[in-house]
Amino acid sequence: MNTGLKRVLVGVVGGLVTLLGVVALVAPGPGWLIIFTGLGILATEFAWAARALTKARGIASRAASSARIKKEHQLILLAVGTFISLVLLVIYYEYLR
């Protein structure tokens, strides 16, 4: 696949997932998790998204610490987020590549 086309597809898919996460912030749903997934998709091709994702992880970690979420619950949330990200990446590489 042409690298330019790949970047456009990653940008469109990642942008749509991120926008879906923003909608989920005000609607019922795991908004931040979807936003992080969208940033993860965008980070596969764009350096600015990788930097934003790193910064967002730090902010989320500090917020979770201040909310006193137990460490095992943090690990469960991380595992669920990682699993969803991996599923989306597999879908991307199998069907959209």
TORPA-4810 file (N, C-alpha, C, O; in nm, 3 decimals):
<nodes>
NODE_1_0.084_-0.118_0.000_0.000_0.000_0.000_0.088_0.124_0.000_0.192_0.127_0.066_M
NODE_2_0.048_0.222_-0.072_0.119_0.349_-0.080_0.126_0.412_0.059_0.027_0.416_0.132_N
NODE_3_0.246_0.461_0.097_0.262_0.517_0.232_0.175_0.640_0.254_0.126_0.662_0.365_T
NODE_4_0.155_0.719_0.150_0.068_0.836_0.164_-0.075_0.796_0.192_-0.142_0.856_0.277_G
NODE_5_-0.122_0.695_0.121_-0.258_0.645_0.142_-0.272_0.585_0.282_-0.375_0.601_0.348_L
NODE_6_-0.167_0.514_0.325_-0.170_0.455_0.459_-0.182_0.563_0.566_-0.260_0.550_0.660_K
NODE_7_-0.104_0.670_0.551_-0.111_0.779_0.649_-0.250_0.843_0.651_-0.301_0.878_0.758_R
NODE_8_-0.308_0.859_0.535_-0.442_0.917_0.527_-0.543_0.826_0.596_-0.627_0.873_0.673_V
NODE_9_-0.536_0.695_0.569_-0.629_0.600_0.632_-0.611_0.597_0.783_-0.709_0.596_0.858_L
NODE_10_-0.486_0.596_0.829_-0.461_0.597_0.974_-0.514_0.727_1.034_-0.573_0.726_1.142_V
NODE_11_-0.494_0.839_0.965_-0.545_0.967_1.013_-0.696_0.970_1.022_-0.752_1.020_1.119_G
NODE_12_-0.761_0.917_0.920_-0.908_0.916_0.920_-0.962_0.823_1.028_-1.049_0.863_1.107_V
NODE_13_-0.911_0.700_1.034_-0.960_0.603_1.133_-0.930_0.652_1.275_-1.017_0.652_1.362_V
NODE_14_-0.805_0.694_1.298_-0.769_0.743_1.431_-0.847_0.867_1.471_-0.888_0.881_1.586_G
NODE_15_-0.868_0.957_1.375_-0.946_1.077_1.403_-1.091_1.045_1.436_-1.149_1.104_1.527_G
NODE_16_-1.149_0.952_1.362_-1.288_0.913_1.389_-1.302_0.846_1.526_-1.397_0.873_1.599_L
NODE_17_-1.207_0.760_1.560_-1.212_0.695_1.691_-1.196_0.799_1.802_-1.266_0.793_1.903_V
NODE_18_-1.105_0.893_1.783_-1.086_0.999_1.882_-1.211_1.084_1.896_-1.252_1.117_2.008_T
NODE_19_-1.273_1.121_1.784_-1.398_1.198_1.791_-1.509_1.119_1.858_-1.589_1.176_1.933_L
NODE_20_-1.515_0.990_1.833_-1.613_0.904_1.901_-1.590_0.908_2.053_-1.685_0.908_2.131_L
NODE_21_-1.464_0.911_2.093_-1.432_0.922_2.235_-1.476_1.054_2.294_-1.524_1.058_2.408_G
NODE_22_-1.461_1.161_2.219_-1.506_1.293_2.267_-1.658_1.292_2.284_-1.709_1.346_2.382_V
NODE_23_-1.729_1.230_2.190_-1.875_1.218_2.204_-1.909_1.134_2.327_-2.005_1.164_2.398_V
NODE_24_-1.831_1.030_2.351_-1.858_0.942_2.465_-1.829_1.011_2.598_-1.873_0.963_2.703_A
NODE_25_-1.757_1.122_2.597_-1.736_1.195_2.722_-1.867_1.253_2.775_-1.890_1.254_2.895_L
NODE_26_-1.952_1.300_2.685_-2.078_1.358_2.728_-2.192_1.257_2.724_-2.292_1.274_2.794_V
NODE_27_-2.178_1.155_2.643_-2.277_1.047_2.638_-2.226_0.932_2.726_-2.108_0.929_2.761_A
NODE_28_-2.313_0.840_2.760_-2.266_0.725_2.839_-2.165_0.644_2.759_-2.191_0.606_2.645_P
NODE_29_-2.054_0.618_2.820_-1.952_0.538_2.753_-1.814_0.569_2.807_-1.796_0.668_2.878_G
NODE_30_-1.719_0.486_2.774_-1.580_0.504_2.823_-1.504_0.604_2.737_-1.416_0.565_2.660_P
NODE_31_-1.537_0.731_2.749_-1.483_0.834_2.661_-1.332_0.841_2.659_-1.272_0.841_2.551_G
NODE_32_-1.268_0.847_2.776_-1.123_0.860_2.779_-1.055_0.738_2.721_-0.954_0.750_2.652_W
NODE_33_-1.109_0.622_2.746_-1.050_0.499_2.692_-1.055_0.502_2.539_-0.960_0.461_2.473_L
NODE_34_-1.165_0.548_2.483_-1.178_0.556_2.338_-1.085_0.663_2.282_-1.026_0.644_2.175_I
NODE_35_-1.072_0.774_2.352_-0.979_0.879_2.307_-0.836_0.827_2.306_-0.762_0.850_2.211_I
NODE_36_-0.796_0.756_2.412_-0.661_0.699_2.417_-0.640_0.598_2.305_-0.531_0.591_2.248_F
NODE_37_-0.743_0.521_2.273_-0.732_0.425_2.163_-0.714_0.499_2.031_-0.631_0.460_1.949_T
NODE_38_-0.790_0.605_2.010_-0.775_0.685_1.889_-0.637_0.748_1.878_-0.577_0.750_1.770_G
NODE_39_-0.586_0.798_1.989_-0.451_0.853_1.988_-0.348_0.744_1.961_-0.248_0.769_1.894_L
NODE_40_-0.372_0.624_2.012_-0.282_0.512_1.986_-0.278_0.477_1.838_-0.172_0.447_1.783_G
NODE_41_-0.394_0.481_1.774_-0.398_0.455_1.630_-0.323_0.565_1.555_-0.244_0.536_1.466_I
NODE_42_-0.348_0.689_1.592_-0.280_0.801_1.527_-0.129_0.797_1.552_-0.050_0.836_1.465_L
NODE_43_-0.089_0.750_1.670_0.054_0.746_1.706_0.133_0.647_1.621_0.255_0.655_1.616_A
NODE_44_0.065_0.554_1.554_0.137_0.461_1.468_0.198_0.531_1.347_0.292_0.480_1.286_T
NODE_45_0.147_0.648_1.312_0.197_0.721_1.194_0.240_0.864_1.222_0.318_0.921_1.146_E
NODE_46_0.192_0.924_1.330_0.218_1.066_1.354_0.289_1.086_1.487_0.242_1.040_1.591_F
NODE_47_0.403_1.157_1.484_0.483_1.180_1.605_0.408_1.268_1.705_0.421_1.247_1.825_A
NODE_48_0.332_1.366_1.657_0.259_1.454_1.750_0.158_1.375_1.832_0.135_1.406_1.948_W
NODE_49_0.098_1.272_1.772_0.001_1.191_1.846_0.071_1.105_1.951_0.017_1.081_2.059_A
NODE_50_0.191_1.058_1.919_0.268_0.980_2.016_0.303_1.067_2.137_0.294_1.021_2.251_A
NODE_51_0.343_1.192_2.112_0.374_1.283_2.224_0.248_1.312_2.305_0.253_1.315_2.428_R
NODE_52_0.135_1.334_2.238_0.010_1.362_2.308_-0.034_1.242_2.391_-0.083_1.258_2.502_A
NODE_53_-0.015_1.122_2.336_-0.053_1.001_2.409_0.034_0.983_2.532_-0.016_0.944_2.638_L
NODE_54_0.163_1.009_2.521_0.253_0.999_2.636_0.214_1.098_2.745_0.210_1.064_2.863_T
NODE_55_0.184_1.220_2.705_0.143_1.322_2.802_0.009_1.284_2.866_-0.009_1.300_2.987_K
NODE_56_-0.084_1.233_2.786_-0.216_1.194_2.838_-0.204_1.079_2.937_-0.275_1.075_3.037_A
NODE_57_-0.114_0.985_2.909_-0.093_0.873_3.002_-0.045_0.924_3.137_-0.089_0.877_3.242_R
NODE_58_0.047_1.021_3.135_0.097_1.078_3.260_-0.013_1.148_3.337_-0.023_1.133_3.459_G
NODE_59_-0.094_1.224_3.268_-0.206_1.294_3.332_-0.306_1.194_3.389_-0.354_1.211_3.501_I
NODE_60_-0.337_1.090_3.312_-0.431_0.989_3.360_-0.376_0.914_3.481_-0.450_0.881_3.573_A
NODE_61_-0.247_0.887_3.480_-0.185_0.818_3.593_-0.192_0.905_3.719_-0.223_0.855_3.827_S
NODE_62_-0.163_1.034_3.704_-0.173_1.123_3.821_-0.317_1.136_3.869_-0.342_1.140_3.989_R
NODE_63_-0.411_1.143_3.776_-0.553_1.153_3.814_-0.598_1.026_3.886_-0.672_1.034_3.984_A
NODE_64_-0.555_0.911_3.837_-0.592_0.785_3.901_-0.531_0.777_4.041_-0.595_0.727_4.134_A
NODE_65_-0.409_0.825_4.056_-0.345_0.824_4.188_-0.418_0.918_4.284_-0.438_0.884_4.401_S
NODE_66_-0.459_1.034_4.236_-0.528_1.128_4.324_-0.670_1.080_4.355_-0.725_1.115_4.459_S
NODE_67_-0.728_1.001_4.267_-0.861_0.946_4.293_-0.854_0.821_4.381_-0.956_0.764_4.419_A
NODE_68_-0.734_0.782_4.411_-0.708_0.665_4.497_-0.768_0.537_4.440_-0.827_0.457_4.512_R
NODE_69_-0.750_0.518_4.310_-0.791_0.393_4.248_-0.686_0.289_4.284_-0.566_0.313_4.270_I
NODE_70_-0.731_0.176_4.330_-0.638_0.072_4.372_-0.551_0.029_4.255_-0.592_0.034_4.139_K
NODE_71_-0.429_-0.013_4.289_-0.333_-0.050_4.186_-0.384_-0.163_4.098_-0.364_-0.161_3.976_K
NODE_72_-0.450_-0.262_4.156_-0.499_-0.374_4.075_-0.610_-0.329_3.979_-0.623_-0.382_3.869_E
NODE_73_-0.689_-0.229_4.021_-0.791_-0.176_3.931_-0.727_-0.096_3.817_-0.774_-0.100_3.704_H
NODE_74_-0.619_-0.025_3.848_-0.546_0.046_3.743_-0.492_-0.053_3.641_-0.498_-0.029_3.521_Q
NODE_75_-0.440_-0.165_3.691_-0.386_-0.266_3.600_-0.495_-0.329_3.515_-0.473_-0.357_3.397_L
NODE_76_-0.612_-0.349_3.573_-0.725_-0.404_3.495_-0.766_-0.306_3.386_-0.787_-0.346_3.271_I
NODE_77_-0.777_-0.176_3.421_-0.811_-0.075_3.320_-0.705_-0.068_3.211_-0.738_-0.055_3.093_L
NODE_78_-0.579_-0.078_3.249_-0.472_-0.077_3.150_-0.481_-0.199_3.059_-0.462_-0.188_2.938_L
NODE_79_-0.510_-0.316_3.118_-0.522_-0.438_3.038_-0.638_-0.429_2.940_-0.625_-0.470_2.824_A
NODE_80_-0.750_-0.376_2.984_-0.867_-0.362_2.896_-0.835_-0.263_2.783_-0.868_-0.289_2.667_V
NODE_81_-0.773_-0.152_2.816_-0.736_-0.055_2.714_-0.637_-0.112_2.614_-0.648_-0.088_2.494_G
NODE_82_-0.540_-0.187_2.664_-0.443_-0.251_2.575_-0.510_-0.352_2.485_-0.480_-0.359_2.366_T
NODE_83_-0.600_-0.432_2.541_-0.671_-0.532_2.462_-0.752_-0.467_2.350_-0.747_-0.512_2.236_F
NODE_84_-0.825_-0.363_2.383_-0.906_-0.294_2.282_-0.816_-0.234_2.174_-0.847_-0.240_2.055_I
NODE_85_-0.705_-0.175_2.216_-0.611_-0.118_2.118_-0.556_-0.226_2.026_-0.545_-0.205_1.905_S
NODE_86_-0.520_-0.340_2.083_-0.468_-0.449_2.001_-0.573_-0.502_1.904_-0.541_-0.531_1.789_L
NODE_87_-0.696_-0.513_1.949_-0.803_-0.559_1.860_-0.820_-0.462_1.743_-0.832_-0.504_1.628_V
NODE_88_-0.820_-0.333_1.773_-0.834_-0.234_1.667_-0.715_-0.236_1.571_-0.731_-0.217_1.451_L
NODE_89_-0.594_-0.258_1.625_-0.477_-0.266_1.538_-0.481_-0.390_1.449_-0.443_-0.384_1.332_L
NODE_90_-0.528_-0.502_1.503_-0.541_-0.623_1.422_-0.644_-0.601_1.311_-0.621_-0.640_1.197_V
NODE_91_-0.754_-0.539_1.346_-0.856_-0.509_1.244_-0.796_-0.420_1.137_-0.818_-0.441_1.017_I
NODE_92_-0.720_-0.320_1.180_-0.659_-0.229_1.083_-0.564_-0.304_0.990_-0.574_-0.291_0.868_Y
NODE_93_-0.473_-0.384_1.048_-0.373_-0.451_0.966_-0.432_-0.563_0.880_-0.378_-0.593_0.773_Y
NODE_94_-0.538_-0.625_0.924_-0.597_-0.735_0.846_-0.691_-0.685_0.737_-0.697_-0.744_0.629_E
NODE_95_-0.764_-0.579_0.764_-0.870_-0.539_0.671_-0.845_-0.405_0.601_-0.896_-0.384_0.491_Y
NODE_96_-0.770_-0.317_0.661_-0.754_-0.184_0.604_-0.617_-0.162_0.541_-0.594_-0.058_0.478_L
NODE_97_-0.529_-0.253_0.556_-0.393_-0.238_0.505_-0.379_-0.282_0.364_-0.269_-0.274_0.308_R
</nodes>
